[in-house]
């Protein structure tokens, strides 16, 4: 009687596919605490291609250099978006108000 054993390369391919599919289902997000100049505090969440801030959900419009732009809807020129965020420094400008954000 011949014993059936899985071939190693096929097994590894199937394992890799299952791992990749499981990873695609995970939601990755970053939470920040932002303060304006008056010291008022708000929570900012970057989740997939969306920013959640002060009861607003803004879509990612694109980036120019280190700046990321968010708005709903996105303007023709992304630099005209209502929110500008610099993840490297935590600086954010939204509708004329400056915030300093720190990642949690």
Secondary structure, DSSP 8 states (H G I E B T S, - for coil): -------HHHHHHHHHHHHHHHHHT---EEEEEEEETT--EEEEEEETTEEEETTEEEEEEEEETTEEEEESS--SSGGGSSEEEETTTTEEEETTEEEEEEE-
